[in-house]
Amino acid sequence: MVRTDAIVLGAGIVGTSVALHLAKRGLAVALVDRRGPGEETSYGNAGIIEGNSIFPPVFPHNLEVLVRIALKRAPEANYHIAFLPRVARWLADFYAWSAPDRILETARLMRPLFARAVAEHEALMAEADATRYLRKNGWLKLYRSEASFAATETEREVAASYGLPVRVLDVDAVRALEPSLAPVFRGAAYWEGAASVSDPLAVTRAYADRFTVLGGVVLAGDARTLHRSDGRWRVEADEGSIEADAVVVALGPWSPDVLAPLGIKVPLGIKRGYHRHYNAKGNAALSRPVIDTEIGYALTPMEQGIRLTTGAEFADRDAPPTPVQFDRLMPRAKELFPLGEPNEAEPWLGRRPNMPDSLPVLGRAPGQDGLWLAFGHGHWGLTMAAVTGRLIAELMTGATPFADPAPYRAERFG
Ligand SMILES: Cc1cc2nc3c(=O)[nH]c(=O)nc-3n(C[C@H](O)[C@H](O)[C@H](O)COP(=O)(O)OP(=O)(O)OC[C@H]3O[C@@H](n4cnc5c(N)ncnc54)[C@H](O)[C@@H]3O)c2cc1C
């Protein structure tokens, strides 16, 4: 039996950042995962630290887009029809939270976390010797039509009201930054304040290594063994039992597996997403992430090649992969950038853990002493991991939190 101050369940980028922040504050911490740090959702994202994000990806209100998705012709989204009745309630809530006034409110509530997202990662990367993976050169949102550019005007106006730098670029200005992009678009918004990483897995591993240098232990084990024993929390790791007064659930899309048996219900939805790495043809290159807005995919230069990441797929978390979006979008992606052959046999499948209001769940668990929650980061888990680590560690150690945690409480869902 090992006794620690805290157990963190889940060694994705979120749990690892929480564990690191706790270790920095002198706590003895065990980080438990059934896999190695960063090998699930946190492995495969587009690598963008979106400190400048304003609006969450919303339920489409445009009829043409909805019809395209319904007919399974949309490159940006897919669904498994048999799954839809099971998520009807979540989709209805997501639709409600996608209303213009509500996403303005979401943008306001997210701002304290986003405002520090890049700086907090930069600080962790500096101490974890991972700065070589960080690029502070923003990202580009490309628009293929005047109409789609105009439709996102509010986003830029709200950004300006928050003092966030965004530059509108014409085709020549974009190609001055990224000469390998073909002029199949009409213009772009250049979000200069964003950063990105060239290897999300390596960043999580670097944070985990730093955590162990500070005395933390990374253990293999099944989080579903979590239970109460003589007033403390206990987890059965492969190497034996661990006990602590405090435990943090940071299991991303698997968080309900541990919370449901404890009677804690959270409306966590899953937006699946895929990636695949491609070699660039000739000496073509990218130096920052690029999103092809209407088509709904991103291209990010990674250590493994050009990583193409897809939009959302609504399907059971554990259903086999159905990467049909690649067939729909590859012709459009290849006309934008000279993608060569994929350099791996199959696309990777990940699962974004999404709350219907697009805010994460952070803070104490209702009705369970010593249980803390840090999940539901959706499209922004890499972005918000370092700030989540700070906030949860501040709350757990009784320090003054850098942001008001009230908007992120699990109780907001009743
Ligand atoms: C295609 C795609 C693109 C994305 N792009 C971006 C982006 O550009 N920027 C951004 O900020 N975010 C992006 N995201 C979102 C981001 O990747 C996620 O929000 C983030 O990785 C979630 O991290 P996490 O630590 O909560 O979950 P995870 O990384 O999934 O970690 C959860 C951990 O729990 C462990 N676990 C699960 N069950 C058990 C169990 N029973 N016992 C023990 N361990 C268990 C898993 O092994 C895993 O390591 C993207 C996501 C996808 C899918």
The ligand as an SDF file (V2000), in Angstrom:
LIG
                    3D

 53 58  0  0  0  0  0  0  0  0999 V2000
   -8.8480   15.4330  -34.3070 C   0  0  0  0  0  0  0  0  0  0  0  0
   -8.6610   16.2810  -33.0750 C   0  0  0  0  0  0  0  0  0  0  0  0
   -8.0460   17.5250  -33.1830 C   0  0  0  0  0  0  0  0  0  0  0  0
   -7.8750   18.3180  -32.0480 C   0  0  0  0  0  0  0  0  0  0  0  0
   -7.1900   19.5130  -32.1410 N   0  0  0  0  0  0  0  0  0  0  0  0
   -6.9790   20.2620  -31.0350 C   0  0  0  0  0  0  0  0  0  0  0  0
   -6.1980   21.4510  -31.0900 C   0  0  0  0  0  0  0  0  0  0  0  0
   -5.6440   21.8110  -32.1320 O   0  0  0  0  0  0  0  0  0  0  0  0
   -6.0500   22.1870  -29.9460 N   0  0  0  0  0  0  0  0  0  0  0  0
   -6.6070   21.8110  -28.7650 C   0  0  0  0  0  0  0  0  0  0  0  0
   -6.4720   22.5330  -27.7880 O   0  0  0  0  0  0  0  0  0  0  0  0
   -7.3140   20.6570  -28.6600 N   0  0  0  0  0  0  0  0  0  0  0  0
   -7.5130   19.8820  -29.7630 C   0  0  0  0  0  0  0  0  0  0  0  0
   -8.2230   18.7110  -29.6740 N   0  0  0  0  0  0  0  0  0  0  0  0
   -8.8120   18.3390  -28.3920 C   0  0  0  0  0  0  0  0  0  0  0  0
   -7.7990   17.7490  -27.4320 C   0  0  0  0  0  0  0  0  0  0  0  0
   -6.9640   16.8110  -28.0930 O   0  0  0  0  0  0  0  0  0  0  0  0
   -8.5160   17.0730  -26.2630 C   0  0  0  0  0  0  0  0  0  0  0  0
   -9.4470   17.9690  -25.6980 O   0  0  0  0  0  0  0  0  0  0  0  0
   -7.5260   16.6700  -25.1840 C   0  0  0  0  0  0  0  0  0  0  0  0
   -6.5340   15.8180  -25.7130 O   0  0  0  0  0  0  0  0  0  0  0  0
   -8.2220   15.9660  -24.0350 C   0  0  0  0  0  0  0  0  0  0  0  0
   -7.2130   15.6430  -23.1050 O   0  0  0  0  0  0  0  0  0  0  0  0
   -7.5270   14.7780  -21.8440 P   0  0  0  0  0  0  0  0  0  0  0  0
   -6.2730   14.6950  -21.0660 O   0  0  0  0  0  0  0  0  0  0  0  0
   -8.7510   15.3010  -21.1800 O   0  0  0  0  0  0  0  0  0  0  0  0
   -7.9530   13.3470  -22.4550 O   0  0  0  0  0  0  0  0  0  0  0  0
   -7.0280   12.1400  -22.9810 P   0  0  0  0  0  0  0  0  0  0  0  0
   -5.8320   12.6350  -23.6820 O   0  0  0  0  0  0  0  0  0  0  0  0
   -7.9280   11.2030  -23.7180 O   0  0  0  0  0  0  0  0  0  0  0  0
   -6.5510   11.4760  -21.6370 O   0  0  0  0  0  0  0  0  0  0  0  0
   -7.4020   10.6160  -20.8880 C   0  0  0  0  0  0  0  0  0  0  0  0
   -6.5320    9.5020  -20.3620 C   0  0  0  0  0  0  0  0  0  0  0  0
   -7.3420    8.6400  -19.5550 O   0  0  0  0  0  0  0  0  0  0  0  0
   -6.8550    7.3340  -19.7150 C   0  0  0  0  0  0  0  0  0  0  0  0
   -7.8790    6.3680  -19.3100 N   0  0  0  0  0  0  0  0  0  0  0  0
   -9.1070    6.2180  -19.8170 C   0  0  0  0  0  0  0  0  0  0  0  0
   -9.7750    5.2560  -19.1650 N   0  0  0  0  0  0  0  0  0  0  0  0
   -8.9270    4.7720  -18.2160 C   0  0  0  0  0  0  0  0  0  0  0  0
   -9.0420    3.7800  -17.2270 C   0  0  0  0  0  0  0  0  0  0  0  0
  -10.1550    3.0530  -17.0460 N   0  0  0  0  0  0  0  0  0  0  0  0
   -7.9790    3.5500  -16.4150 N   0  0  0  0  0  0  0  0  0  0  0  0
   -6.8260    4.2660  -16.5600 C   0  0  0  0  0  0  0  0  0  0  0  0
   -6.6820    5.2270  -17.4820 N   0  0  0  0  0  0  0  0  0  0  0  0
   -7.7120    5.4780  -18.3090 C   0  0  0  0  0  0  0  0  0  0  0  0
   -6.5070    7.2380  -21.1860 C   0  0  0  0  0  0  0  0  0  0  0  0
   -5.5910    6.1820  -21.4410 O   0  0  0  0  0  0  0  0  0  0  0  0
   -5.9430    8.6230  -21.4510 C   0  0  0  0  0  0  0  0  0  0  0  0
   -4.5250    8.6570  -21.3850 O   0  0  0  0  0  0  0  0  0  0  0  0
   -8.3830   17.8790  -30.7940 C   0  0  0  0  0  0  0  0  0  0  0  0
   -8.9830   16.6220  -30.6860 C   0  0  0  0  0  0  0  0  0  0  0  0
   -9.1090   15.8250  -31.8140 C   0  0  0  0  0  0  0  0  0  0  0  0
   -9.7390   14.4640  -31.6690 C   0  0  0  0  0  0  0  0  0  0  0  0
  1  2  1  0
  2  3  1  0
  2 52  2  0
  3  4  2  0
  4  5  1  0
  4 50  1  0
  5  6  2  0
  6  7  1  0
  6 13  1  0
  7  8  2  0
  7  9  1  0
  9 10  1  0
 10 11  2  0
 10 12  1  0
 12 13  2  0
 13 14  1  0
 14 15  1  0
 14 50  1  0
 15 16  1  0
 16 17  1  0
 16 18  1  0
 18 19  1  0
 18 20  1  0
 20 21  1  0
 20 22  1  0
 22 23  1  0
 23 24  1  0
 24 25  2  0
 24 26  1  0
 24 27  1  0
 27 28  1  0
 28 29  2  0
 28 30  1  0
 28 31  1  0
 31 32  1  0
 32 33  1  0
 33 34  1  0
 33 48  1  0
 34 35  1  0
 35 36  1  0
 35 46  1  0
 36 37  1  0
 36 45  1  0
 37 38  2  0
 38 39  1  0
 39 40  1  0
 39 45  2  0
 40 41  1  0
 40 42  2  0
 42 43  1  0
 43 44  2  0
 44 45  1  0
 46 47  1  0
 46 48  1  0
 48 49  1  0
 50 51  2  0
 51 52  1  0
 52 53  1  0
M  END
$$$$
